[in-house]
Amino acid sequence: MGWLAGVRDQILGAPRIRLNLALQGGGSHGAFTWGVLDRLL
């Protein structure tokens, strides 16, 4: 993704949203939570 996503957003005029998250738990719990968030977002 990286810089290419930024170029795509500029071309399409899509607003860019920054999001910071703090995930609770560690190991497999954090990986599961990240997978869910990745699918939702």
PQR file with spaces between the fields and no chain letter, atoms N, CA, C, O and H, PARSE charges and radii, in Angstrom:
ATOM       1  N    MET     1       0.840   -1.172    0.000 -0.4000 1.5000
ATOM       2  CA   MET     1       0.000    0.000    0.000 -0.0000 2.0000
ATOM       3  C    MET     1       0.889    1.240    0.000  0.5500 1.7000
ATOM       4  O    MET     1       1.304    1.681   -1.072 -0.5500 1.4000
ATOM       5  N    GLY     2       1.190    1.805    1.133 -0.4000 1.5000
ATOM       6  CA   GLY     2       2.154    2.891    1.247 -0.0000 2.0000
ATOM       7  C    GLY     2       1.851    4.097    0.385  0.5500 1.7000
ATOM       8  O    GLY     2       0.730    4.605    0.364 -0.5500 1.4000
ATOM       9  H    GLY     2       0.853    1.447    2.004  0.4000 1.0000
ATOM      10  N    TRP     3       2.888    4.550   -0.335 -0.4000 1.5000
ATOM      11  CA   TRP     3       2.775    5.785   -1.118 -0.0000 2.0000
ATOM      12  C    TRP     3       1.785    5.639   -2.259  0.5500 1.7000
ATOM      13  O    TRP     3       1.173    6.627   -2.666 -0.5500 1.4000
ATOM      14  H    TRP     3       3.798    4.137   -0.318  0.4000 1.0000
ATOM      15  N    LEU     4       1.610    4.433   -2.788 -0.4000 1.5000
ATOM      16  CA   LEU     4       0.696    4.224   -3.906 -0.0000 2.0000
ATOM      17  C    LEU     4      -0.747    4.518   -3.507  0.5500 1.7000
ATOM      18  O    LEU     4      -1.515    5.058   -4.304 -0.5500 1.4000
ATOM      19  H    LEU     4       2.108    3.631   -2.458  0.4000 1.0000
ATOM      20  N    ALA     5      -1.115    4.167   -2.288 -0.4000 1.5000
ATOM      21  CA   ALA     5      -2.465    4.462   -1.804 -0.0000 2.0000
ATOM      22  C    ALA     5      -2.678    5.974   -1.718  0.5500 1.7000
ATOM      23  O    ALA     5      -3.762    6.471   -2.023 -0.5500 1.4000
ATOM      24  H    ALA     5      -0.492    3.728   -1.641  0.4000 1.0000
ATOM      25  N    GLY     6      -1.636    6.704   -1.301 -0.4000 1.5000
ATOM      26  CA   GLY     6      -1.743    8.156   -1.236 -0.0000 2.0000
ATOM      27  C    GLY     6      -1.946    8.773   -2.600  0.5500 1.7000
ATOM      28  O    GLY     6      -2.735    9.706   -2.749 -0.5500 1.4000
ATOM      29  H    GLY     6      -0.756    6.301   -1.054  0.4000 1.0000
ATOM      30  N    VAL     7      -1.248    8.267   -3.594 -0.4000 1.5000
ATOM      31  CA   VAL     7      -1.399    8.759   -4.967 -0.0000 2.0000
ATOM      32  C    VAL     7      -2.803    8.455   -5.470  0.5500 1.7000
ATOM      33  O    VAL     7      -3.446    9.311   -6.078 -0.5500 1.4000
ATOM      34  H    VAL     7      -0.607    7.509   -3.473  0.4000 1.0000
ATOM      35  N    ARG     8      -3.278    7.242   -5.219 -0.4000 1.5000
ATOM      36  CA   ARG     8      -4.628    6.855   -5.643 -0.0000 2.0000
ATOM      37  C    ARG     8      -5.678    7.769   -5.007  0.5500 1.7000
ATOM      38  O    ARG     8      -6.610    8.210   -5.679 -0.5500 1.4000
ATOM      39  H    ARG     8      -2.755    6.547   -4.726  0.4000 1.0000
ATOM      40  N    ASP     9      -5.524    8.054   -3.707 -0.4000 1.5000
ATOM      41  CA   ASP     9      -6.482    8.921   -3.017 -0.0000 2.0000
ATOM      42  C    ASP     9      -6.469   10.323   -3.590  0.5500 1.7000
ATOM      43  O    ASP     9      -7.522   10.950   -3.705 -0.5500 1.4000
ATOM      44  H    ASP     9      -4.767    7.696   -3.160  0.4000 1.0000
ATOM      45  N    GLN    10      -5.290   10.835   -3.956 -0.4000 1.5000
ATOM      46  CA   GLN    10      -5.205   12.168   -4.537 -0.0000 2.0000
ATOM      47  C    GLN    10      -5.876   12.211   -5.900  0.5500 1.7000
ATOM      48  O    GLN    10      -6.553   13.184   -6.233 -0.5500 1.4000
ATOM      49  H    GLN    10      -4.434   10.326   -3.862  0.4000 1.0000
ATOM      50  N    ILE    11      -5.693   11.171   -6.680 -0.4000 1.5000
ATOM      51  CA   ILE    11      -6.299   11.133   -8.014 -0.0000 2.0000
ATOM      52  C    ILE    11      -7.809   11.037   -7.918  0.5500 1.7000
ATOM      53  O    ILE    11      -8.522   11.721   -8.651 -0.5500 1.4000
ATOM      54  H    ILE    11      -5.143   10.380   -6.409  0.4000 1.0000
ATOM      55  N    LEU    12      -8.306   10.190   -7.019 -0.4000 1.5000
ATOM      56  CA   LEU    12      -9.745    9.976   -6.877 -0.0000 2.0000
ATOM      57  C    LEU    12     -10.415   11.036   -6.013  0.5500 1.7000
ATOM      58  O    LEU    12     -11.643   11.114   -5.973 -0.5500 1.4000
ATOM      59  H    LEU    12      -7.726    9.633   -6.423  0.4000 1.0000
ATOM      60  N    GLY    13      -9.633   11.845   -5.327 -0.4000 1.5000
ATOM      61  CA   GLY    13     -10.195   12.892   -4.482 -0.0000 2.0000
ATOM      62  C    GLY    13     -10.758   12.366   -3.177  0.5500 1.7000
ATOM      63  O    GLY    13     -11.543   13.049   -2.520 -0.5500 1.4000
ATOM      64  H    GLY    13      -8.635   11.782   -5.359  0.4000 1.0000
ATOM      65  N    ALA    14     -10.365   11.154   -2.791 -0.4000 1.5000
ATOM      66  CA   ALA    14     -10.863   10.573   -1.544 -0.0000 2.0000
ATOM      67  C    ALA    14     -10.142   11.200   -0.354  0.5500 1.7000
ATOM      68  O    ALA    14      -8.930   11.409   -0.403 -0.5500 1.4000
ATOM      69  H    ALA    14      -9.727   10.599   -3.325  0.4000 1.0000
ATOM      70  N    PRO    15     -10.878   11.501    0.712 -0.5600 1.5000
ATOM      71  CA   PRO    15     -10.228   12.054    1.893  0.2800 2.0000
ATOM      72  C    PRO    15      -9.366   10.993    2.570  0.5500 1.7000
ATOM      73  O    PRO    15      -9.721    9.815    2.585 -0.5500 1.4000
ATOM      74  N    ARG    16      -8.251   11.407    3.121 -0.4000 1.5000
ATOM      75  CA   ARG    16      -7.361   10.475    3.801 -0.0000 2.0000
ATOM      76  C    ARG    16      -7.561   10.602    5.299  0.5500 1.7000
ATOM      77  O    ARG    16      -7.491   11.700    5.850 -0.5500 1.4000
ATOM      78  H    ARG    16      -7.962   12.364    3.109  0.4000 1.0000
ATOM      79  N    ILE    17      -7.806    9.498    5.946 -0.4000 1.5000
ATOM      80  CA   ILE    17      -8.077    9.489    7.379 -0.0000 2.0000
ATOM      81  C    ILE    17      -6.969    8.723    8.085  0.5500 1.7000
ATOM      82  O    ILE    17      -6.659    7.587    7.726 -0.5500 1.4000
ATOM      83  H    ILE    17      -7.863    8.606    5.498  0.4000 1.0000
ATOM      84  N    ARG    18      -6.376    9.357    9.093 -0.4000 1.5000
ATOM      85  CA   ARG    18      -5.371    8.675    9.911 -0.0000 2.0000
ATOM      86  C    ARG    18      -6.066    8.106   11.134  0.5500 1.7000
ATOM      87  O    ARG    18      -6.918    8.756   11.740 -0.5500 1.4000
ATOM      88  H    ARG    18      -6.628   10.280    9.385  0.4000 1.0000
ATOM      89  N    LEU    19      -5.694    6.899   11.484 -0.4000 1.5000
ATOM      90  CA   LEU    19      -6.326    6.220   12.605 -0.0000 2.0000
ATOM      91  C    LEU    19      -5.249    5.546   13.436  0.5500 1.7000
ATOM      92  O    LEU    19      -4.454    4.766   12.911 -0.5500 1.4000
ATOM      93  H    LEU    19      -5.002    6.371   10.992  0.4000 1.0000
ATOM      94  N    ASN    20      -5.217    5.841   14.727 -0.4000 1.5000
ATOM      95  CA   ASN    20      -4.288    5.191   15.652 -0.0000 2.0000
ATOM      96  C    ASN    20      -5.086    4.321   16.600  0.5500 1.7000
ATOM      97  O    ASN    20      -6.098    4.750   17.154 -0.5500 1.4000
ATOM      98  H    ASN    20      -5.862    6.474   15.153  0.4000 1.0000
ATOM      99  N    LEU    21      -4.618    3.089   16.784 -0.4000 1.5000
ATOM     100  CA   LEU    21      -5.308    2.154   17.666 -0.0000 2.0000
ATOM     101  C    LEU    21      -4.340    1.578   18.684  0.5500 1.7000
ATOM     102  O    LEU    21      -3.158    1.388   18.399 -0.5500 1.4000
ATOM     103  H    LEU    21      -3.796    2.741   16.334  0.4000 1.0000
ATOM     104  N    ALA    22      -4.854    1.305   19.869 -0.4000 1.5000
ATOM     105  CA   ALA    22      -4.100    0.574   20.883 -0.0000 2.0000
ATOM     106  C    ALA    22      -4.871   -0.711   21.141  0.5500 1.7000
ATOM     107  O    ALA    22      -5.985   -0.681   21.665 -0.5500 1.4000
ATOM     108  H    ALA    22      -5.815    1.460   20.100  0.4000 1.0000
ATOM     109  N    LEU    23      -4.281   -1.828   20.777 -0.4000 1.5000
ATOM     110  CA   LEU    23      -4.944   -3.118   20.920 -0.0000 2.0000
ATOM     111  C    LEU    23      -4.578   -3.754   22.253  0.5500 1.7000
ATOM     112  O    LEU    23      -3.419   -3.742   22.668 -0.5500 1.4000
ATOM     113  H    LEU    23      -3.376   -1.852   20.352  0.4000 1.0000
ATOM     114  N    GLN    24      -5.586   -4.306   22.913 -0.4000 1.5000
ATOM     115  CA   GLN    24      -5.368   -4.955   24.195 -0.0000 2.0000
ATOM     116  C    GLN    24      -5.016   -6.416   23.961  0.5500 1.7000
ATOM     117  O    GLN    24      -5.487   -7.038   23.009 -0.5500 1.4000
ATOM     118  H    GLN    24      -6.527   -4.316   22.576  0.4000 1.0000
ATOM     119  N    GLY    25      -4.198   -6.942   24.827 -0.4000 1.5000
ATOM     120  CA   GLY    25      -3.818   -8.348   24.730 -0.0000 2.0000
ATOM     121  C    GLY    25      -2.550   -8.504   23.928  0.5500 1.7000
ATOM     122  O    GLY    25      -1.985   -7.527   23.435 -0.5500 1.4000
ATOM     123  H    GLY    25      -3.815   -6.436   25.600  0.4000 1.0000
ATOM     124  N    GLY    26      -2.116   -9.715   23.803 -0.4000 1.5000
ATOM     125  CA   GLY    26      -0.894   -9.967   23.057 -0.0000 2.0000
ATOM     126  C    GLY    26      -1.004  -11.286   22.322  0.5500 1.7000
ATOM     127  O    GLY    26      -1.981  -12.019   22.474 -0.5500 1.4000
ATOM     128  H    GLY    26      -2.575  -10.508   24.204  0.4000 1.0000
ATOM     129  N    GLY    27      -0.010  -11.573   21.541 -0.4000 1.5000
ATOM     130  CA   GLY    27       0.041  -12.846   20.835 -0.0000 2.0000
ATOM     131  C    GLY    27      -1.131  -13.068   19.914  0.5500 1.7000
ATOM     132  O    GLY    27      -1.449  -12.220   19.080 -0.5500 1.4000
ATOM     133  H    GLY    27       0.784  -10.977   21.418  0.4000 1.0000
ATOM     134  N    SER    28      -1.773  -14.210   20.064 -0.4000 1.5000
ATOM     135  CA   SER    28      -2.858  -14.581   19.152 -0.0000 2.0000
ATOM     136  C    SER    28      -4.085  -13.682   19.324  0.5500 1.7000
ATOM     137  O    SER    28      -4.820  -13.452   18.363 -0.5500 1.4000
ATOM     138  H    SER    28      -1.514  -14.899   20.741  0.4000 1.0000
ATOM     139  N    HIS    29      -4.311  -13.173   20.537 -0.4000 1.5000
ATOM     140  CA   HIS    29      -5.459  -12.278   20.754 -0.0000 2.0000
ATOM     141  C    HIS    29      -5.299  -10.993   19.950  0.5500 1.7000
ATOM     142  O    HIS    29      -6.249  -10.536   19.313 -0.5500 1.4000
ATOM     143  H    HIS    29      -3.714  -13.360   21.317  0.4000 1.0000
ATOM     144  N    GLY    30      -4.116  -10.414   19.974 -0.4000 1.5000
ATOM     145  CA   GLY    30      -3.849   -9.203   19.199 -0.0000 2.0000
ATOM     146  C    GLY    30      -3.924   -9.464   17.706  0.5500 1.7000
ATOM     147  O    GLY    30      -4.418   -8.626   16.951 -0.5500 1.4000
ATOM     148  H    GLY    30      -3.345  -10.785   20.491  0.4000 1.0000
ATOM     149  N    ALA    31      -3.437  -10.622   17.274 -0.4000 1.5000
ATOM     150  CA   ALA    31      -3.480  -10.970   15.852 -0.0000 2.0000
ATOM     151  C    ALA    31      -4.924  -11.146   15.385  0.5500 1.7000
ATOM     152  O    ALA    31      -5.277  -10.723   14.284 -0.5500 1.4000
ATOM     153  H    ALA    31      -3.036  -11.303   17.888  0.4000 1.0000
ATOM     154  N    PHE    32      -5.756  -11.767   16.214 -0.4000 1.5000
ATOM     155  CA   PHE    32      -7.167  -11.937   15.872 -0.0000 2.0000
ATOM     156  C    PHE    32      -7.858  -10.584   15.761  0.5500 1.7000
ATOM     157  O    PHE    32      -8.595  -10.328   14.809 -0.5500 1.4000
ATOM     158  H    PHE    32      -5.470  -12.110   17.108  0.4000 1.0000
ATOM     159  N    THR    33      -7.611   -9.715   16.748 -0.4000 1.5000
ATOM     160  CA   THR    33      -8.226   -8.381   16.742 -0.0000 2.0000
ATOM     161  C    THR    33      -7.796   -7.611   15.503  0.5500 1.7000
ATOM     162  O    THR    33      -8.622   -6.959   14.864 -0.5500 1.4000
ATOM     163  H    THR    33      -7.012   -9.922   17.522  0.4000 1.0000
ATOM     164  N    TRP    34      -6.512   -7.677   15.156 -0.4000 1.5000
ATOM     165  CA   TRP    34      -6.019   -6.968   13.979 -0.0000 2.0000
ATOM     166  C    TRP    34      -6.682   -7.511   12.717  0.5500 1.7000
ATOM     167  O    TRP    34      -7.029   -6.741   11.821 -0.5500 1.4000
ATOM     168  H    TRP    34      -5.841   -8.206   15.675  0.4000 1.0000
ATOM     169  N    GLY    35      -6.861   -8.826   12.637 -0.4000 1.5000
ATOM     170  CA   GLY    35      -7.517   -9.430   11.475 -0.0000 2.0000
ATOM     171  C    GLY    35      -8.954   -8.955   11.325  0.5500 1.7000
ATOM     172  O    GLY    35      -9.409   -8.686   10.214 -0.5500 1.4000
ATOM     173  H    GLY    35      -6.579   -9.452   13.365  0.4000 1.0000
ATOM     174  N    VAL    36      -9.662   -8.851   12.430 -0.4000 1.5000
ATOM     175  CA   VAL    36     -11.047   -8.365   12.401 -0.0000 2.0000
ATOM     176  C    VAL    36     -11.080   -6.908   11.940  0.5500 1.7000
ATOM     177  O    VAL    36     -11.884   -6.545   11.082 -0.5500 1.4000
ATOM     178  H    VAL    36      -9.292   -9.070   13.333  0.4000 1.0000
ATOM     179  N    LEU    37     -10.215   -6.080   12.507 -0.4000 1.5000
ATOM     180  CA   LEU    37     -10.187   -4.672   12.129 -0.0000 2.0000
ATOM     181  C    LEU    37      -9.782   -4.490   10.672  0.5500 1.7000
ATOM     182  O    LEU    37     -10.312   -3.623    9.977 -0.5500 1.4000
ATOM     183  H    LEU    37      -9.562   -6.375   13.205  0.4000 1.0000
ATOM     184  N    ASP    38      -8.845   -5.308   10.215 -0.4000 1.5000
ATOM     185  CA   ASP    38      -8.425   -5.231    8.815 -0.0000 2.0000
ATOM     186  C    ASP    38      -9.589   -5.534    7.884  0.5500 1.7000
ATOM     187  O    ASP    38      -9.748   -4.882    6.852 -0.5500 1.4000
ATOM     188  H    ASP    38      -8.415   -6.012   10.780  0.4000 1.0000
ATOM     189  N    ARG    39     -10.390   -6.507    8.240 -0.4000 1.5000
ATOM     190  CA   ARG    39     -11.538   -6.889    7.402 -0.0000 2.0000
ATOM     191  C    ARG    39     -12.620   -5.796    7.442  0.5500 1.7000
ATOM     192  O    ARG    39     -13.243   -5.501    6.422 -0.5500 1.4000
ATOM     193  H    ARG    39     -10.260   -7.036    9.078  0.4000 1.0000
ATOM     194  N    LEU    40     -12.837   -5.203    8.616 -0.4000 1.5000
ATOM     195  CA   LEU    40     -13.871   -4.170    8.747 -0.0000 2.0000
ATOM     196  C    LEU    40     -13.490   -2.875    8.027  0.5500 1.7000
ATOM     197  O    LEU    40     -14.327   -2.235    7.391 -0.5500 1.4000
ATOM     198  H    LEU    40     -12.331   -5.443    9.444  0.4000 1.0000
ATOM     199  N    LEU    41     -12.215   -2.500    8.138 -0.4000 1.5000
ATOM     200  CA   LEU    41     -11.799   -1.219    7.577 -0.0000 2.0000
ATOM     201  C    LEU    41     -11.393   -1.390    6.142  0.5500 1.7000
ATOM     202  O    LEU    41     -11.008   -0.419    5.489 -0.5500 1.4000
ATOM     203  H    LEU    41     -11.534   -3.019    8.655  0.4000 1.0000
